[in-house]
Amino acid sequence: LMGAPFIPVCCPIRLLHGQCDDDISWKKSAALVEKLGNDKATLTLVKSGDHRLSRPEDIALILASLDDLIVLHKNSANI
């Protein structure tokens, strides 16, 4: 995917990435969002988050992102 100039995805996307991730740089996620060219794609950087994003506040953020996607889906289904 990263070698492609553009990735045509039009569905809502939520990327969450810890800035203290020692395995994969958060810059990879930023580059991916740019390649999506999708105004429904967002990247949330977790300042003190690591690769796992497993702390209670990380899990809460993940669940909130899922809730957001569910609401978006329900709203689009009602249109």
N, CA, C and O of each residue as an XYZ file, in Angstrom:
316
protein
N       0.807     -1.208      0.000
C       0.000      0.000      0.000
C       0.846      1.266      0.000
O       0.515      2.250     -0.661
N       1.922      1.227      0.737
C       2.706      2.451      0.879
C       3.399      2.840     -0.422
O       3.773      4.000     -0.594
N       3.579      1.886     -1.348
C       4.205      2.194     -2.621
C       3.241      2.798     -3.630
O       3.664      3.346     -4.649
N       1.950      2.700     -3.351
C       0.943      3.236     -4.269
C       0.875      4.757     -4.134
O       0.999      5.288     -3.031
N       0.679      5.461     -5.255
C       0.582      6.924     -5.176
C      -0.728      7.385     -4.551
O      -0.799      8.461     -3.958
N      -1.770      6.558     -4.691
C      -3.092      6.928     -4.191
C      -3.841      5.646     -3.853
O      -3.741      4.661     -4.585
N      -4.581      5.645     -2.766
C      -5.348      4.477     -2.359
C      -6.822      4.888     -2.356
O      -7.247      5.639     -1.478
N      -7.608      4.408     -3.325
C      -8.991      4.847     -3.454
C      -9.943      4.151     -2.471
O     -10.547      3.128     -2.792
N     -10.059      4.711     -1.302
C     -10.975      4.202     -0.291
C     -11.880      5.368      0.108
O     -11.396      6.443      0.462
N     -13.190      5.150      0.048
C     -14.091      6.263      0.332
C     -14.893      6.089      1.622
O     -15.677      6.969      1.977
N     -14.713      4.988      2.319
C     -15.437      4.786      3.576
C     -14.719      5.514      4.719
O     -13.534      5.828      4.611
N     -15.437      5.778      5.806
C     -14.787      6.415      6.964
C     -13.682      5.521      7.534
O     -13.845      4.307      7.654
N     -12.566      6.142      7.877
C     -11.413      5.424      8.418
C     -10.908      6.185      9.638
O     -10.804      7.411      9.616
N     -10.600      5.458     10.686
C     -10.009      6.049     11.886
C      -8.702      5.322     12.170
O      -8.699      4.120     12.435
N      -7.607      6.045     12.116
C      -6.308      5.492     12.487
C      -5.904      6.102     13.818
O      -5.979      7.317     14.001
N      -5.481      5.268     14.732
C      -4.970      5.722     16.023
C      -3.547      5.215     16.137
O      -3.281      4.033     15.918
N      -2.636      6.106     16.479
C      -1.234      5.706     16.506
C      -0.524      6.378     17.677
O      -0.621      7.590     17.869
N       0.185      5.573     18.448
C       0.971      6.103     19.556
C       2.265      6.736     19.051
O       2.982      6.140     18.248
N       2.553      7.926     19.518
C       3.779      8.602     19.100
C       5.025      8.024     19.759
O       6.146      8.350     19.367
N       4.834      7.175     20.751
C       5.974      6.493     21.385
C       6.083      5.049     20.895
O       6.694      4.209     21.557
N       5.497      4.768     19.749
C       5.552      3.435     19.142
C       6.970      3.199     18.632
O       7.439      3.898     17.734
N       7.646      2.213     19.209
C       9.014      1.879     18.799
C       9.050      0.896     17.633
O      10.111      0.653     17.058
N       7.886      0.327     17.277
C       7.835     -0.664     16.208
C       7.528     -0.041     14.846
O       8.154     -0.387     13.844
N       6.575      0.866     14.816
C       6.163      1.519     13.571
C       6.028      3.014     13.840
O       5.314      3.423     14.756
N       6.696      3.807     13.060
C       6.651      5.251     13.249
C       5.254      5.788     12.951
O       4.600      5.343     12.008
N       4.809      6.732     13.748
C       3.514      7.371     13.515
C       3.508      8.096     12.163
O       2.445      8.371     11.605
N       4.679      8.397     11.653
C       4.771      9.068     10.354
C       4.250      8.175      9.224
O       3.785      8.677      8.200
N       4.327      6.846      9.411
C       3.758      5.913      8.428
C       2.241      6.084      8.347
O       1.663      6.073      7.260
N       1.608      6.240      9.502
C       0.163      6.442      9.516
C      -0.202      7.783      8.889
O      -1.197      7.886      8.171
N       0.588      8.791      9.156
C       0.340     10.109      8.558
C       0.453     10.027      7.040
O      -0.365     10.603      6.323
N       1.457      9.316      6.554
C       1.634      9.153      5.108
C       0.475      8.362      4.509
O       0.026      8.663      3.404
N      -0.006      7.361      5.225
C      -1.124      6.558      4.746
C      -2.384      7.406      4.612
O      -3.092      7.306      3.610
N      -2.668      8.231      5.600
C      -3.851      9.094      5.538
C      -3.756     10.037      4.340
O      -4.758     10.293      3.672
N      -2.571     10.548      4.069
C      -2.383     11.426      2.914
C      -2.674     10.680      1.606
O      -3.284     11.238      0.694
N      -2.239      9.433      1.518
C      -2.453      8.644      0.292
C      -3.912      8.280      0.100
O      -4.344      8.035     -1.027
N      -4.676      8.240      1.178
C      -6.086      7.894      1.062
C      -6.858      9.001      0.350
O      -7.819      8.723     -0.367
N      -6.448     10.242      0.540
C      -7.139     11.339     -0.101
C      -8.628     11.314      0.205
O      -9.457     11.617     -0.653
N      -8.948     10.958      1.412
C     -10.324     10.729      1.833
C     -10.636     11.677      2.982
O      -9.996     11.605      4.031
N     -11.613     12.565      2.801
C     -11.931     13.505      3.874
C     -12.639     12.836      5.048
O     -12.903     13.480      6.064
N     -12.946     11.550      4.913
C     -13.548     10.784      6.005
C     -12.501     10.003      6.801
O     -12.839      9.283      7.740
N     -11.243     10.146      6.426
C     -10.152      9.450      7.119
C      -9.510     10.399      8.114
O      -9.182     11.536      7.773
N      -9.332      9.937      9.336
C      -8.675     10.755     10.346
C      -7.563      9.958     11.026
O      -7.627      8.735     11.148
N      -6.563     10.681     11.453
C      -5.464     10.111     12.222
C      -5.444     10.791     13.576
O      -5.370     12.016     13.673
N      -5.510      9.987     14.612
C      -5.393     10.491     15.979
C      -4.059     10.020     16.523
O      -3.804      8.821     16.629
N      -3.209     10.982     16.869
C      -1.914     10.655     17.459
C      -2.032     10.704     18.974
O      -2.499     11.689     19.547
N      -1.603      9.632     19.606
C      -1.644      9.529     21.066
C      -0.237      9.840     21.562
O       0.679      9.029     21.423
N      -0.081     11.023     22.141
C       1.245     11.550     22.487
C       2.116     10.562     23.259
O       3.276     10.357     22.903
N       1.581      9.955     24.295
C       2.394      9.044     25.110
C       2.044      7.574     24.844
O       2.423      6.693     25.615
N       1.327      7.321     23.763
C       0.928      5.951     23.448
C       2.053      5.166     22.802
O       2.870      5.714     22.062
N       2.083      3.857     23.097
C       3.085      2.983     22.489
C       2.428      2.146     21.394
O       1.330      2.472     20.943
N       3.081      1.086     20.968
C       2.577      0.258     19.871
C       1.251     -0.422     20.215
O       0.391     -0.591     19.351
N       1.096     -0.802     21.452
C      -0.082     -1.582     21.843
C      -1.330     -0.743     22.111
O      -2.445     -1.242     21.960
N      -1.169      0.497     22.497
C      -2.310      1.340     22.898
C      -3.250      0.551     23.806
O      -4.434      0.387     23.511
N      -2.698      0.068     24.912
C      -3.453     -0.834     25.791
C      -3.779     -0.250     27.165
O      -4.372     -0.928     28.004
N      -3.395      0.993     27.393
C      -3.738      1.611     28.681
C      -5.237      1.924     28.701
O      -5.850      2.032     27.639
N      -5.832      2.069     29.874
C      -7.270      2.360     29.943
C      -7.687      3.568     29.087
O      -8.731      3.530     28.435
N      -6.887      4.624     29.085
C      -7.235      5.798     28.282
C      -7.119      5.523     26.783
O      -7.837      6.120     25.981
N      -6.212      4.617     26.407
C      -6.089      4.225     25.000
C      -7.312      3.414     24.574
O      -7.874      3.635     23.501
N      -7.713      2.481     25.420
C      -8.887      1.652     25.130
C     -10.128      2.537     25.020
O     -10.968      2.323     24.145
N     -10.245      3.524     25.900
C     -11.387      4.449     25.834
C     -11.393      5.204     24.504
O     -12.453      5.413     23.914
N     -10.228      5.609     24.038
C     -10.121      6.309     22.761
C     -10.507      5.396     21.600
O     -11.192      5.822     20.670
N     -10.070      4.154     21.655
C     -10.421      3.176     20.618
C     -11.938      2.963     20.591
O     -12.550      2.954     19.523
N     -12.530      2.792     21.762
C     -13.975      2.583     21.837
C     -14.748      3.813     21.349
O     -15.772      3.676     20.680
N     -14.265      5.002     21.679
C     -14.912      6.233     21.202
C     -14.827      6.323     19.682
O     -15.775      6.766     19.033
N     -13.716      5.910     19.121
C     -13.561      5.915     17.662
C     -14.533      4.923     17.017
O     -15.127      5.213     15.978
N     -14.688      3.765     17.634
C     -15.654      2.787     17.127
C     -17.077      3.325     17.217
O     -17.868      3.158     16.289
N     -17.399      3.964     18.327
C     -18.722      4.575     18.477
C     -18.968      5.593     17.377
O     -20.060      5.648     16.810
N     -17.963      6.398     17.073
C     -18.063      7.403     16.020
C     -18.358      6.746     14.672
O     -19.203      7.228     13.917
N     -17.670      5.659     14.370
C     -17.893      4.955     13.114
C     -19.288      4.340     13.050
O     -19.919      4.330     11.994
N     -19.760      3.834     14.174
C     -21.109      3.249     14.223
C     -22.155      4.323     13.951
O     -23.092      4.095     13.186
N     -22.005      5.481     14.565
C     -22.941      6.588     14.343
C     -22.910      7.017     12.881
O     -23.961      7.234     12.278
N     -21.718      7.142     12.308
C     -21.601      7.508     10.897
C     -22.319      6.493     10.010
O     -23.013      6.865      9.065
N     -22.148      5.230     10.318
C     -22.787      4.180      9.523
C     -24.302      4.251      9.644
O     -25.013      4.176      8.642
N     -24.797      4.394     10.871
C     -26.255      4.478     11.078
C     -26.832      5.694     10.365
O     -27.900      5.608      9.760
N     -26.141      6.819     10.430
C     -26.618      8.029      9.768
C     -26.629      7.878      8.260
O     -27.546      8.363      7.597
N     -25.624      7.213      7.707
C     -25.583      7.022      6.253
C     -26.640      6.020      5.798
O     -27.119      6.103      4.667
N     -27.005      5.089      6.649
C     -28.027      4.110      6.301
C     -29.432      4.735      6.297
O     -30.342      4.236      5.634
N     -29.591      5.837      7.048
C     -30.887      6.510      7.138
C     -31.094      7.550      6.052
O     -32.161      8.158      5.965
N     -30.079      7.759      5.224
C     -30.194      8.790      4.187
C     -30.974      8.262      3.002
O     -31.177      8.983      2.025
